[in-house]
Amino acid sequence: MAKISDLTVATDDQLSTQLGELKREQFNLRFQAATNQLEKPSRVKQVRRTIAQIKTLQTQRSAAAGK
C-alpha cells in the first residue's frame, strides 16, 4: 500500500499513471472476486483506499493552483 508521504512527492503525471494502473487492478480484482478466485481479499480495500488518496491529492493540487 502506498504511503501518503510517497504520493505527495509524486508529480501530477506520476499520480495519473498510478491511478490508471490501480483502476485496472481494481477492475481485475472485481472479476476475481466474482469468480471466487481472489487470493488476497484485503488487496481490494488497499487499492480502493489508495485510489481515494490519489484523487484527494489531485483535488487539493487543482484547488491550490486555482487560487
C-alpha positions in Angstrom: 0.0 0.0 0.0 1.3 3.4 -0.9 2.0 5.8 1.9 0.6 9.3 1.6 4.1 10.8 2.0 5.2 8.8 -1.1 2.2 10.1 -3.0 2.7 13.8 -2.1 6.2 13.9 -3.6 5.0 12.4 -6.9 4.3 14.6 -9.9 0.8 15.0 -11.4 1.8 12.8 -14.3 3.0 10.0 -12.0 -0.2 10.2 -10.0 -2.3 10.0 -13.1 -0.3 6.9 -14.3 -0.5 5.2 -10.9 -4.3 6.0 -10.8 -4.8 4.3 -14.1 -2.8 1.2 -13.0 -4.8 1.0 -9.8 -8.1 1.3 -11.6 -7.1 -1.5 -13.9 -6.1 -3.6 -10.9 -9.4 -2.8 -9.2 -11.2 -4.0 -12.3 -9.3 -7.3 -12.3 -9.9 -7.8 -8.6 -13.6 -7.4 -9.0 -13.6 -10.1 -11.7 -11.5 -12.4 -9.4 -14.0 -11.8 -6.6 -17.0 -12.6 -8.8 -15.4 -15.9 -9.9 -14.2 -16.8 -6.4 -10.5 -16.7 -7.5 -9.5 -13.9 -5.2 -6.3 -14.8 -3.3 -6.0 -11.7 -1.1 -9.3 -10.1 -0.3 -7.6 -7.4 1.7 -6.0 -6.1 -1.5 -9.4 -4.8 -2.7 -9.6 -2.4 0.3 -5.9 -1.3 -0.1 -6.4 -0.5 -3.8 -9.7 1.4 -3.1 -8.1 3.5 -0.4 -5.0 4.3 -2.5 -7.3 5.4 -5.3 -9.1 7.7 -2.9 -5.9 9.2 -1.6 -4.6 9.9 -5.1 -7.9 11.6 -6.1 -7.8 13.7 -2.9 -4.3 14.8 -3.7 -5.3 15.7 -7.3 -8.3 17.7 -6.0 -6.1 19.5 -3.4 -3.5 20.4 -6.0 -6.0 21.7 -8.5 -7.7 23.8 -5.9 -4.3 25.2 -4.8 -3.4 26.0 -8.4 -6.7 27.8 -8.9 -6.1 30.2 -6.0 
